[in-house]
Amino acid sequence: MNRFDWLRSKCIDEESLRIVDDIEKYKRLIEEKCILIKSNKILCLNLKNGLKIHLREDGASSAIDMFLEIVKDHHYNEFEEFQGKDDKIVMDVGANEGYYTLKMKANNPDLRIIAIEPNLQAFGMMKRNLKANKIHNVELVQKAVMQ
């Protein structure tokens, strides 16, 4: 089963299935023909586990790659310390659109998270994702972390 088939199996409605089909096409256009989609449209995937994933249509293929790395492939859970199960507070530096924050809150709903993301578009999408999934106790910081 490829990654998009796996994602389709997690969708709860026809609109979400259509969106996954479109994202798969966008990914092929980018990889095979270097064609980028230009759009301000916001897409929303409704998943069987109750998650609502918002993403920008113009960045959908890279956002889905990131989401799949976190949720399907568990790349961030390879180490016990990245699961957040016993933690009280976690800083998600470079939080992007909030997928890791969503995963951490699923692992530990009482966890306090400070999610830091400097990119205005990604920050806005993170806020949308957290609100749509009724995620609380997350401090959002739109700043860059510098040394």
N, C-alpha and C positions, 0 to 999 in steps of 0.2 A: 504494500500500500504506500503510495507516494505521500508526501507531506500535505498536498492539497486534498487528496482523498481522505486523509486522516481528519483534516479540518472540516471537510464536508460532513463527515460522520458525527461531528460535534455540533453542527448547526441545528437550530430548532425550527426554522421556518424557510419558506421558499425564497424570500427576499435575501436572506443570508446565504443561501446556496447560490443564488445568482451572483451575489457580490464575490464569493469565492471564485466562481468561474471567471468573472471579469478580472480579478486580481491575478489569477493564473495566466490569463491572456496578456495582461500588462507586463508580467514578469518575462514572458517569452519575447515580447516586443523589445524590452530593454536588453535582454541577454543576446538575442539573435540579430536585432537590427539597430540597436542603440537608439531606439525611439522612446522618448519620455512623454508621459501623459501630463498635460497642463490642465489643472482643474482646482477649483476651490471647494468642490463638493465634499461633504463629510459623509462617510459610509458608517453603517453600524451593523456589526455581526451579533446576532443573538444566539448564545450557545446553551447547550443542554444543561451545563452545570450552573446556569443562572447568570453567567458573566455577559455583560454587554461590552463589546470592544468597538470603540470609535476610532476611526483613522481617516486621514486625508486621502482622497482618491489619488492625488498626484504622488504620494509617497507610500501608497498601499503595499507595494511588493516588498519594500525594505522593512516596513513596519510589521508585516506578516512574518517575514523571516525572523525578526527579533522576537515576536510573540511566540512563534513555534520553538525557537531555541529555549525560551524560558519555560513554556507550558508543556510542550510535547517532548522535547529532547532532554529537558531537565539539566541543561548545561550549568545553570547557576546552583543546582542542588547537589552537585558532585561532592561537595565538601560540607560536612555537618554544620560548619559555622556560617554557611550561606543559606540555611533553611529558616532561621529566625524562630524556631519552635520554643526555645527557652529564653529568648532575649526580651528585654524590656524596651529597648530603643535601638533603631537602626537608621543609619544615614544612607540614603540612596543617592549617591553623587553621580550626576549624569543620568537622571531618572528618565529622560526622554519622554515617551508618551505614557509611562506609568505601569508597564506590564509587570516589571519585577516587584513594584510596590503592591500591585494586585495579588501577585503570587505570595508575597510575604504575609499579607493580611489574611489570605486563605489558610496559610500555615499557622498563623497566630493572630486571631482577630483582636486581641488586647494589645498587640505590639504598637508602640508609638514609632512613627517613621517621620524622618525629616527628608523630604524629597527635593533635591536641588537640580534644576535644569535651566541653563541660560537661554536656550533657543525659544523665542517667543511662540512660534507655531507649535513646537513639541510641548511646551509648557501649557498652552491652551488646551491641547488634546489630552494631556494628563489630567488637567482639572475636569474636563468633560468625562473622561473614563472613571475617575474616582466618584464623581457625582452620580453618574448613571448606575454605578454599582453600590451606591450608598456606603461608601468607604469613609470612615471617620478616623479621627486621631492621627491625621497626617498633616504635618506642617509643610506647606509648599513655599519654596524659596526660588525666585527667578533671578539667579545670580550665577556667575562663573566662579569656580573655585580655583584660586591661584596660589602659587607658592611664593 
